[in-house]
Amino acid sequence: MGLTDEDHRRLHEVRLRGVVEVGDEDRWAPLLEAGLVACTRGGVRITPEGRAVDDRWARLAPGSEAEQVVTHAYERFLSLNAEFLRICHDWQIRPGGAPNDHRDPRYDWGVIDRLRALDERVAPVVRRAARHVPRFEPYGRRLRSALARVEDGAHEWFASARLDSYHTVWMQLHEELLLALGRSRASETGCTGTPAQGA
């Protein structure tokens, strides 16, 4: 198909983000002409053919050292993921089932403190994976950036699906791990998550 590494990285970004704005159309020409992405409202979206190509590109070589390292990272991530989903739930729903209107700073800071503690534990997981697979490197920085915004009072950076919120980046990291190992969320038990809405 003659795609460059940059083309593959761009296709992978679309896979992870869902829709990406086009901007410079020339950069997208190889993917559009190959039918790997399609124009849609707001940008481009990956096609089934694109998913198949990205599956092969993202998959680490079976039995390689990189695969072994990322497998360990994934296993550690799953235990943290279950905790993260509970934190997200508690950010959006208060005890008793009432929506969190964020009028109680003490409650909110309690949840943010839990998120900060979780971030400190996921950071070394990401670093270890990044030493062998460079595309994992940005995730630690992106998570910290979102957390810093939350701590500064921008609550939407906790779980909004419209931003690179902590939840958004966490879900992309989850997908990145799965693609690297050729696995699917359907193979997991009790550790799935769906994009959060609002803050």
Secondary structure as the mmCIF struct_conf table of DSSP 4:
data_model
#
loop_
_struct_conf.conf_type_id
_struct_conf.id
_struct_conf.beg_label_comp_id
_struct_conf.beg_label_asym_id
_struct_conf.beg_label_seq_id
_struct_conf.end_label_comp_id
_struct_conf.end_label_asym_id
_struct_conf.end_label_seq_id
HELX_RH_AL_P HELX_RH_AL_P1 ASP A 5 ARG A 17
BEND BEND1 GLY A 18 GLY A 18
STRN STRN1 VAL A 20 VAL A 20
BEND BEND2 ASP A 24 ASP A 24
HELX_RH_AL_P HELX_RH_AL_P2 GLU A 25 GLU A 33
TURN_TY1_P TURN_TY1_P1 ALA A 34 GLY A 35
BEND BEND3 LEU A 36 LEU A 36
STRN STRN2 VAL A 37 THR A 40
TURN_TY1_P TURN_TY1_P2 ARG A 41 GLY A 42
STRN STRN3 GLY A 43 ILE A 46
HELX_RH_AL_P HELX_RH_AL_P3 PRO A 48 ALA A 58
BEND BEND4 ARG A 59 ARG A 59
HELX_LH_PP_P HELX_LH_PP_P1 LEU A 60 ALA A 61
TURN_TY1_P TURN_TY1_P3 PRO A 62 GLY A 63
BEND BEND5 SER A 64 SER A 64
HELX_RH_AL_P HELX_RH_AL_P4 GLU A 65 GLN A 92
STRN STRN4 ILE A 93 ILE A 93
TURN_TY1_P TURN_TY1_P4 PRO A 95 GLY A 96
BEND BEND6 GLY A 97 GLY A 97
STRN STRN5 PRO A 99 PRO A 99
BEND BEND7 HIS A 102 HIS A 102
HELX_RH_AL_P HELX_RH_AL_P5 PRO A 105 HIS A 132
HELX_RH_3T_P HELX_RH_3T_P1 PRO A 134 PHE A 136
HELX_RH_AL_P HELX_RH_AL_P6 GLU A 137 GLU A 151
TURN_TY1_P TURN_TY1_P5 ASP A 152 GLY A 153
TURN_TY1_P TURN_TY1_P6 HIS A 155 HIS A 155
HELX_RH_AL_P HELX_RH_AL_P7 GLU A 156 ALA A 159
TURN_TY1_P TURN_TY1_P7 ALA A 161 ASP A 164
HELX_RH_AL_P HELX_RH_AL_P8 TYR A 166 LEU A 181
TURN_TY1_P TURN_TY1_P8 GLY A 182 GLY A 182
HELX_RH_3T_P HELX_RH_3T_P2 ARG A 185 SER A 187
BEND BEND8 THR A 189 GLY A 190
#
